[in-house]
Amino acid sequence: MLEIALSIGGLLLSVLTYFAGVRRGKKDRQEDLAAAAAHEADHRIDRVVQRYVTLVRTNKTGALHGLLVAGVKNLQSSDEIRLARERAAAQTGNDPLRQYSLAGADLKEFIDACVFDNTSVKNDRELLERFGKK
């Protein structure tokens, strides 16, 4: 009888240990996915900023148009765009969106509203009307 109780107890302990490990594994996986997403976002931001800085330093373009050409539309959120804006301003000395009053505005909405080509922002007047001028 004692052997049966010990084997059932061992079996229960094994099952509990297994489920605790599965639970811990899921938590670790979620943490890893969050870290990977943050890392990927940082790389996206850095690529945009480096392209922008190169464009500004070679006098090819700057400000909003430079950000657009550098790929700011590929950023996935307002926070990513804000970070790119801050990093670009830190590296070039000028805020690329300085001509627009964007305090409290959704930067992703603003960037998505931009229409541009290789030479200029096509709807600059509409953007100034919509988001105001500083």
N, CA, C and O atoms as a DFTB+ gen file, in Angstrom:
536 C
 N C O
     1  1       0.816      -1.197       0.000
     2  2       0.000       0.000       0.000
     3  2       0.864       1.268       0.000
     4  3       0.554       2.246      -0.681
     5  1       1.947       1.230       0.773
     6  2       2.854       2.380       0.849
     7  2       3.514       2.638      -0.512
     8  3       3.710       3.786      -0.912
     9  1       3.854       1.550      -1.216
    10  2       4.477       1.705      -2.528
    11  2       3.529       2.393      -3.510
    12  3       3.961       3.211      -4.322
    13  1       2.252       2.065      -3.437
    14  2       1.256       2.672      -4.332
    15  2       1.114       4.164      -4.018
    16  3       1.061       4.989      -4.931
    17  1       1.054       4.506      -2.746
    18  2       0.935       5.916      -2.356
    19  2       2.168       6.701      -2.794
    20  3       2.045       7.827      -3.275
    21  1       3.348       6.121      -2.633
    22  2       4.577       6.791      -3.055
    23  2       4.626       6.960      -4.575
    24  3       5.057       8.006      -5.060
    25  1       4.193       5.952      -5.332
    26  2       4.201       6.094      -6.783
    27  2       3.176       7.120      -7.253
    28  3       3.443       7.864      -8.197
    29  1       2.024       7.174      -6.622
    30  2       1.023       8.205      -6.979
    31  2       1.561       9.590      -6.625
    32  3       1.407      10.539      -7.393
    33  1       2.192       9.697      -5.458
    34  2       2.790      10.980      -5.057
    35  2       3.879      11.412      -6.025
    36  3       3.961      12.587      -6.383
    37  1       4.720      10.468      -6.452
    38  2       5.778      10.765      -7.429
    39  2       5.199      11.190      -8.764
    40  3       5.705      12.105      -9.413
    41  1       4.131      10.516      -9.165
    42  2       3.462      10.859     -10.417
    43  2       2.864      12.265     -10.345
    44  3       3.009      13.044     -11.287
    45  1       2.198      12.595      -9.244
    46  2       1.630      13.937      -9.064
    47  2       2.726      15.004      -9.068
    48  3       2.563      16.065      -9.669
    49  1       3.829      14.718      -8.401
    50  2       4.947      15.656      -8.374
    51  2       5.507      15.870      -9.775
    52  3       5.843      16.993     -10.148
    53  1       5.607      14.802     -10.541
    54  2       6.093      14.914     -11.925
    55  2       5.157      15.762     -12.774
    56  3       5.615      16.603     -13.548
    57  1       3.866      15.553     -12.640
    58  2       2.870      16.314     -13.411
    59  2       2.923      17.792     -13.028
    60  3       2.906      18.661     -13.900
    61  1       2.987      18.075     -11.739
    62  2       3.065      19.468     -11.292
    63  2       4.340      20.147     -11.791
    64  3       4.304      21.300     -12.221
    65  1       5.449      19.444     -11.735
    66  2       6.722      19.986     -12.227
    67  2       6.642      20.258     -13.722
    68  3       7.124      21.286     -14.198
    69  1       6.037      19.342     -14.458
    70  2       5.882      19.524     -15.898
    71  2       5.091      20.794     -16.208
    72  3       5.528      21.615     -17.015
    73  1       3.928      20.959     -15.571
    74  2       3.090      22.126     -15.851
    75  2       3.739      23.423     -15.381
    76  3       3.553      24.469     -16.004
    77  1       4.494      23.364     -14.293
    78  2       5.225      24.555     -13.855
    79  2       6.269      24.939     -14.901
    80  3       6.469      26.122     -15.176
    81  1       6.937      23.936     -15.486
    82  2       7.927      24.194     -16.532
    83  2       7.290      24.761     -17.790
    84  3       7.835      25.672     -18.412
    85  1       6.137      24.222     -18.164
    86  2       5.426      24.731     -19.343
    87  2       5.020      26.180     -19.117
    88  3       5.175      27.019     -20.004
    89  1       4.508      26.468     -17.951
    90  2       4.084      27.832     -17.627
    91  2       5.277      28.789     -17.678
    92  3       5.182      29.880     -18.242
    93  1       6.391      28.378     -17.091
    94  2       7.605      29.201     -17.099
    95  2       8.118      29.388     -18.530
    96  3       8.580      30.469     -18.897
    97  1       8.032      28.327     -19.325
    98  2       8.461      28.410     -20.719
    99  2       7.635      29.408     -21.514
   100  3       8.176      30.155     -22.329
   101  1       6.329      29.426     -21.280
   102  2       5.463      30.397     -21.966
   103  2       5.816      31.819     -21.565
   104  3       5.857      32.722     -22.401
   105  1       6.071      32.006     -20.281
   106  2       6.442      33.342     -19.795
   107  2       7.768      33.784     -20.413
   108  3       7.901      34.930     -20.844
   109  1       8.742      32.888     -20.458
   110  2      10.036      33.210     -21.063
   111  2       9.883      33.539     -22.545
   112  3      10.520      34.462     -23.052
   113  1       9.042      32.788     -23.226
   114  2       8.821      33.038     -24.655
   115  2       8.199      34.407     -24.874
   116  3       8.601      35.125     -25.790
   117  1       7.230      34.781     -24.053
   118  2       6.616      36.105     -24.179
   119  2       7.636      37.204     -23.932
   120  3       7.648      38.217     -24.633
   121  1       8.490      37.005     -22.938
   122  2       9.534      37.996     -22.661
   123  2      10.512      38.096     -23.830
   124  3      10.936      39.192     -24.198
   125  1      10.864      36.963     -24.405
   126  2      11.775      36.950     -25.551
   127  2      11.150      37.647     -26.764
   128  3      11.824      38.395     -27.472
   129  1       9.865      37.396     -26.994
   130  2       9.179      38.047     -28.112
   131  2       9.112      39.555     -27.920
   132  3       9.296      40.312     -28.874
   133  1       8.851      39.993     -26.703
   134  2       8.805      41.432     -26.423
   135  2      10.176      42.064     -26.627
   136  3      10.281      43.150     -27.197
   137  1      11.221      41.395     -26.168
   138  2      12.578      41.915     -26.348
   139  2      12.950      41.961     -27.827
   140  3      13.580      42.917     -28.278
   141  1      12.568      40.943     -28.576
   142  2      12.864      40.908     -30.008
   143  2      12.118      42.025     -30.746
   144  3      12.672      42.649     -31.650
   145  1      10.877      42.273     -30.364
   146  2      10.101      43.345     -30.997
   147  2      10.732      44.709     -30.713
   148  3      10.815      45.555     -31.603
   149  1      11.169      44.917     -29.488
   150  2      11.822      46.186     -29.138
   151  2      13.131      46.335     -29.898
   152  3      13.461      47.431     -30.352
   153  1      13.870      45.260     -30.042
   154  2      15.142      45.275     -30.769
   155  2      14.904      45.591     -32.248
   156  3      15.625      46.398     -32.836
   157  1      13.904      44.964     -32.842
   158  2      13.579      45.209     -34.243
   159  2      13.121      46.655     -34.460
   160  3      13.494      47.289     -35.448
   161  1      12.317      47.168     -33.537
   162  2      11.876      48.565     -33.642
   163  2      13.069      49.503     -33.585
   164  3      13.135      50.476     -34.337
   165  1      14.006      49.219     -32.701
   166  2      15.208      50.050     -32.581
   167  2      16.013      50.028     -33.878
   168  3      16.549      51.057     -34.288
   169  1      16.103      48.871     -34.525
   170  2      16.809      48.787     -35.806
   171  2      16.085      49.573     -36.897
   172  3      16.726      50.254     -37.697
   173  1      14.757      49.483     -36.934
   174  2      13.987      50.253     -37.926
   175  2      14.245      51.741     -37.745
   176  3      14.478      52.464     -38.714
   177  1      14.202      52.192     -36.495
   178  2      14.418      53.610     -36.200
   179  2      15.827      54.025     -36.607
   180  3      16.008      55.065     -37.240
   181  1      16.819      53.225     -36.251
   182  2      18.210      53.550     -36.586
   183  2      18.436      53.625     -38.093
   184  3      19.153      54.505     -38.569
   185  1      17.826      52.706     -38.847
   186  2      17.982      52.750     -40.312
   187  2      17.428      54.053     -40.875
   188  3      18.057      54.680     -41.727
   189  1      16.260      54.458     -40.405
   190  2      15.656      55.701     -40.885
   191  2      16.532      56.895     -40.507
   192  3      16.793      57.764     -41.339
   193  1      16.980      56.938     -39.270
   194  2      17.793      58.070     -38.805
   195  2      19.101      58.147     -39.578
   196  3      19.512      59.236     -39.980
   197  1      19.759      57.024     -39.792
   198  2      21.036      57.048     -40.512
   199  2      20.850      57.499     -41.960
   200  3      21.668      58.262     -42.475
   201  1      19.795      57.043     -42.617
   202  2      19.515      57.512     -43.980
   203  2      19.232      59.008     -43.979
   204  3      19.720      59.735     -44.844
   205  1      18.447      59.471     -43.011
   206  2      18.121      60.894     -42.923
   207  2      19.384      61.729     -42.714
   208  3      19.584      62.736     -43.394
   209  1      20.230      61.316     -41.778
   210  2      21.461      62.066     -41.482
   211  2      22.351      62.119     -42.724
   212  3      22.950      63.156     -43.009
   213  1      22.442      61.030     -43.454
   214  2      23.235      61.020     -44.685
   215  2      22.670      62.005     -45.707
   216  3      23.423      62.742     -46.343
   217  1      21.355      62.017     -45.863
   218  2      20.724      62.946     -46.804
   219  2      20.968      64.400     -46.402
   220  3      21.234      65.247     -47.255
   221  1      20.878      64.685     -45.117
   222  2      21.076      66.061     -44.640
   223  2      22.537      66.472     -44.805
   224  3      22.824      67.571     -45.280
   225  1      23.441      65.611     -44.422
   226  2      24.873      65.962     -44.478
   227  2      25.398      66.073     -45.896
   228  3      26.386      66.771     -46.125
   229  1      24.773      65.413     -46.850
   230  2      25.181      65.540     -48.251
   231  2      24.349      66.592     -48.979
   232  3      24.440      66.736     -50.198
   233  1      23.541      67.323     -48.218
   234  2      22.697      68.407     -48.755
   235  2      21.770      67.949     -49.870
   236  3      21.490      68.710     -50.796
   237  1      21.293      66.710     -49.789
   238  2      20.347      66.224     -50.800
   239  2      18.927      66.614     -50.446
   240  3      18.141      66.954     -51.331
   241  1      18.588      66.570     -49.183
   242  2      17.255      66.962     -48.717
   243  2      17.287      67.042     -47.199
   244  3      18.267      66.648     -46.567
   245  1      16.236      67.543     -46.635
   246  2      16.171      67.651     -45.186
   247  2      14.736      67.787     -44.733
   248  3      13.803      67.578     -45.509
   249  1      14.566      68.135     -43.484
   250  2      13.258      68.360     -42.866
   251  2      12.310      67.184     -43.122
   252  3      12.740      66.031     -43.143
   253  1      11.041      67.474     -43.312
   254  2      10.034      66.424     -43.483
   255  2      10.329      65.569     -44.713
   256  3      10.246      64.343     -44.645
   257  1      10.667      66.190     -45.814
   258  2      10.942      65.432     -47.036
   259  2      12.087      64.450     -46.823
   260  3      12.030      63.318     -47.303
   261  1      13.110      64.869     -46.117
   262  2      14.232      63.977     -45.830
   263  2      13.812      62.770     -45.015
   264  3      14.241      61.648     -45.286
   265  1      12.968      63.002     -44.010
   266  2      12.457      61.881     -43.216
   267  2      11.653      60.917     -44.077
   268  3      11.779      59.699     -43.944
   269  1      10.834      61.462     -44.951
   270  2      10.003      60.618     -45.815
   271  2      10.863      59.795     -46.766
   272  3      10.624      58.601     -46.946
   273  1      11.858      60.426     -47.372
   274  2      12.757      59.720     -48.281
   275  2      13.556      58.661     -47.514
   276  3      13.851      57.592     -48.048
   277  1      13.901      58.961     -46.272
   278  2      14.669      58.023     -45.445
   279  2      13.840      56.817     -45.016
   280  3      14.402      55.828     -44.545
   281  1      12.533      56.875     -45.164
   282  2      11.698      55.714     -44.870
   283  2      10.901      55.791     -43.586
   284  3      10.553      54.757     -43.014
   285  1      10.603      57.000     -43.118
   286  2       9.866      57.132     -41.861
   287  2       8.471      56.503     -41.929
   288  3       7.896      56.156     -40.897
   289  1       7.934      56.357     -43.129
   290  2       6.610      55.715     -43.253
   291  2       6.667      54.229     -42.893
   292  3       5.629      53.617     -42.640
   293  1       7.858      53.647     -42.869
   294  2       8.004      52.237     -42.499
   295  2       7.959      52.021     -40.992
   296  3       7.842      50.886     -40.530
   297  1       8.051      53.098     -40.228
   298  2       7.959      52.962     -38.777
   299  2       6.516      52.656     -38.413
   300  3       5.593      53.096     -39.099
   301  1       6.319      51.907     -37.343
   302  2       5.005      51.340     -37.085
   303  2       4.147      52.068     -36.064
   304  3       2.980      51.719     -35.885
   305  1       4.697      53.074     -35.390
   306  2       3.890      53.759     -34.384
   307  2       4.363      55.198     -34.203
   308  3       5.438      55.584     -34.663
   309  1       3.541      55.967     -33.531
   310  2       3.913      57.346     -33.215
   311  2       5.144      57.399     -32.321
   312  3       5.970      58.303     -32.446
   313  1       5.264      56.435     -31.423
   314  2       6.439      56.396     -30.542
   315  2       7.717      56.171     -31.338
   316  3       8.734      56.808     -31.065
   317  1       7.679      55.279     -32.312
   318  2       8.852      55.048     -33.142
   319  2       9.199      56.308     -33.934
   320  3      10.374      56.652     -34.060
   321  1       8.200      56.990     -34.463
   322  2       8.438      58.218     -35.221
   323  2       8.994      59.300     -34.302
   324  3       9.903      60.036     -34.688
   325  1       8.454      59.401     -33.088
   326  2       8.961      60.385     -32.125
   327  2      10.428      60.119     -31.804
   328  3      11.229      61.052     -31.758
   329  1      10.786      58.857     -31.581
   330  2      12.179      58.510     -31.304
   331  2      13.081      58.828     -32.492
   332  3      14.186      59.339     -32.310
   333  1      12.621      58.530     -33.703
   334  2      13.403      58.847     -34.902
   335  2      13.595      60.353     -35.022
   336  3      14.683      60.818     -35.361
   337  1      12.553      61.106     -34.749
   338  2      12.628      62.566     -34.800
   339  2      13.650      63.092     -33.792
   340  3      14.468      63.953     -34.114
   341  1      13.592      62.563     -32.567
   342  2      14.520      63.005     -31.527
   343  2      15.963      62.647     -31.874
   344  3      16.867      63.463     -31.691
   345  1      16.183      61.433     -32.372
   346  2      17.537      61.012     -32.726
   347  2      18.072      61.804     -33.911
   348  3      19.247      62.170     -33.937
   349  1      17.215      62.068     -34.888
   350  2      17.631      62.854     -36.050
   351  2      17.994      64.278     -35.626
   352  3      18.986      64.840     -36.092
   353  1      17.189      64.847     -34.747
   354  2      17.477      66.202     -34.254
   355  2      18.782      66.227     -33.465
   356  3      19.549      67.185     -33.563
   357  1      19.036      65.190     -32.691
   358  2      20.269      65.132     -31.905
   359  2      21.495      65.027     -32.815
   360  3      22.544      65.592     -32.506
   361  1      21.373      64.316     -33.922
   362  2      22.528      64.117     -34.801
   363  2      22.750      65.257     -35.778
   364  3      23.886      65.515     -36.176
   365  1      21.683      65.945     -36.173
   366  2      21.841      67.019     -37.165
   367  2      21.757      68.410     -36.564
   368  3      22.185      69.383     -37.185
   369  1      21.213      68.513     -35.366
   370  2      21.068      69.822     -34.737
   371  2      19.776      70.532     -35.076
   372  3      19.519      71.619     -34.559
   373  1      18.955      69.944     -35.933
   374  2      17.674      70.553     -36.318
   375  2      16.554      69.527     -36.222
   376  3      16.721      68.369     -36.607
   377  1      15.411      69.965     -35.705
   378  2      14.229      69.112     -35.661
   379  2      13.664      69.030     -37.080
   380  3      13.309      70.060     -37.654
   381  1      13.573      67.836     -37.653
   382  2      13.075      67.717     -39.023
   383  2      11.613      68.137     -39.199
   384  3      11.178      68.409     -40.317
   385  1      10.863      68.190     -38.112
   386  2       9.445      68.572     -38.197
   387  2       9.199      69.926     -37.540
   388  3       8.096      70.194     -37.062
   389  1      10.209      70.770     -37.513
   390  2      10.129      72.030     -36.783
   391  2       9.069      72.985     -37.320
   392  3       8.553      73.814     -36.570
   393  1       8.738      72.885     -38.597
   394  2       7.785      73.837     -39.167
   395  2       6.327      73.489     -38.864
   396  3       5.423      74.263     -39.178
   397  1       6.103      72.336     -38.260
   398  2       4.735      71.904     -37.955
   399  2       4.488      71.924     -36.454
   400  3       5.371      71.595     -35.661
   401  1       3.283      72.312     -36.077
   402  2       2.881      72.299     -34.676
   403  2       2.272      70.930     -34.376
   404  3       1.090      70.692     -34.626
   405  1       3.097      70.039     -33.837
   406  2       2.666      68.655     -33.670
   407  2       2.516      68.243     -32.215
   408  3       2.407      67.053     -31.920
   409  1       2.509      69.199     -31.305
   410  2       2.353      68.873     -29.884
   411  2       0.998      68.190     -29.681
   412  3      -0.050      68.767     -29.969
   413  1       1.038      66.979     -29.192
   414  2      -0.192      66.228     -28.937
   415  2      -0.796      65.577     -30.167
   416  3      -1.809      64.886     -30.059
   417  1      -0.199      65.781     -31.335
   418  2      -0.732      65.183     -32.564
   419  2      -0.266      63.739     -32.689
   420  3       0.773      63.364     -32.147
   421  1      -1.027      62.948     -33.392
   422  2      -0.647      61.569     -33.682
   423  2       0.358      61.601     -34.831
   424  3      -0.012      61.854     -35.978
   425  1       1.625      61.345     -34.523
   426  2       2.676      61.445     -35.537
   427  2       2.502      60.420     -36.650
   428  3       2.823      60.704     -37.804
   429  1       2.005      59.248     -36.325
   430  2       1.778      58.228     -37.357
   431  2       0.722      58.713     -38.342
   432  3       0.867      58.530     -39.551
   433  1      -0.330      59.325     -37.834
   434  2      -1.384      59.881     -38.704
   435  2      -0.808      60.983     -39.589
   436  3      -1.114      61.057     -40.780
   437  1       0.026      61.840     -38.999
   438  2       0.648      62.928     -39.749
   439  2       1.525      62.373     -40.872
   440  3       1.406      62.803     -42.019
   441  1       2.397      61.430     -40.553
   442  2       3.309      60.872     -41.549
   443  2       2.534      60.127     -42.634
   444  3       2.860      60.231     -43.816
   445  1       1.509      59.377     -42.230
   446  2       0.709      58.650     -43.216
   447  2      -0.049      59.591     -44.148
   448  3      -0.385      59.212     -45.270
   449  1      -0.322      60.818     -43.693
   450  2      -1.032      61.794     -44.523
   451  2      -0.116      62.456     -45.551
   452  3      -0.601      63.125     -46.464
   453  1       1.181      62.284     -45.419
   454  2       2.140      62.933     -46.320
   455  2       2.195      62.225     -47.673
   456  3       2.227      60.997     -47.761
   457  1       2.205      63.045     -48.719
   458  2       2.382      62.545     -50.082
   459  2       3.649      63.196     -50.610
   460  3       3.781      64.420     -50.569
   461  1       4.594      62.383     -51.112
   462  2       5.868      62.939     -51.547
   463  2       6.414      62.191     -52.750
   464  3       5.977      61.085     -53.068
   465  1       7.387      62.823     -53.416
   466  2       8.141      62.161     -54.473
   467  2       9.618      62.432     -54.213
   468  3       9.990      62.788     -53.094
   469  1      10.452      62.273     -55.215
   470  2      11.893      62.439     -55.008
   471  2      12.328      63.878     -54.761
   472  3      13.447      64.111     -54.304
   473  1      11.476      64.835     -55.051
   474  2      11.898      66.223     -54.916
   475  2      11.188      67.017     -53.834
   476  3      11.758      67.969     -53.301
   477  1       9.948      66.648     -53.493
   478  2       9.228      67.475     -52.522
   479  2       8.047      66.742     -51.891
   480  3       7.646      65.659     -52.319
   481  1       7.512      67.383     -50.857
   482  2       6.268      66.921     -50.245
   483  2       5.147      67.557     -51.065
   484  3       5.069      68.781     -51.170
   485  1       4.293      66.737     -51.638
   486  2       3.272      67.229     -52.568
   487  2       2.099      67.924     -51.884
   488  3       1.476      68.804     -52.478
   489  1       1.790      67.549     -50.661
   490  2       0.628      68.128     -49.987
   491  2       1.033      68.963     -48.766
   492  3       0.381      68.914     -47.723
   493  1       2.111      69.723     -48.912
   494  2       2.635      70.510     -47.802
   495  2       1.618      71.538     -47.294
   496  3       1.486      71.730     -46.085
   497  1       0.909      72.190     -48.197
   498  2      -0.097      73.186     -47.786
   499  2      -1.208      72.542     -46.971
   500  3      -1.630      73.081     -45.948
   501  1      -1.676      71.398     -47.424
   502  2      -2.731      70.687     -46.698
   503  2      -2.243      70.294     -45.300
   504  3      -2.986      70.404     -44.324
   505  1      -1.005      69.842     -45.212
   506  2      -0.441      69.465     -43.913
   507  2      -0.340      70.671     -42.985
   508  3      -0.635      70.576     -41.794
   509  1       0.079      71.806     -43.543
   510  2       0.187      73.019     -42.729
   511  2      -1.185      73.469     -42.239
   512  3      -1.326      73.908     -41.098
   513  1      -2.193      73.360     -43.098
   514  2      -3.551      73.729     -42.686
   515  2      -4.074      72.784     -41.607
   516  3      -4.686      73.212     -40.629
   517  1      -3.823      71.511     -41.802
   518  2      -4.351      70.489     -40.901
   519  2      -3.627      70.455     -39.559
   520  3      -4.257      70.336     -38.509
   521  1      -2.320      70.559     -39.601
   522  2      -1.530      70.428     -38.382
   523  2      -0.945      71.744     -37.904
   524  3      -0.281      71.796     -36.868
   525  1      -1.191      72.811     -38.659
   526  2      -0.764      74.145     -38.222
   527  2       0.706      74.383     -38.377
   528  3       1.504      73.459     -38.532
   529  1       1.042      75.636     -38.333
   530  2       2.429      76.045     -38.443
   531  2       2.858      76.578     -37.103
   532  3       2.082      77.228     -36.403
   533  1       4.081      76.305     -36.747
   534  2       4.611      76.789     -35.460
   535  2       4.757      78.282     -35.463
   536  3       5.187      78.862     -34.466
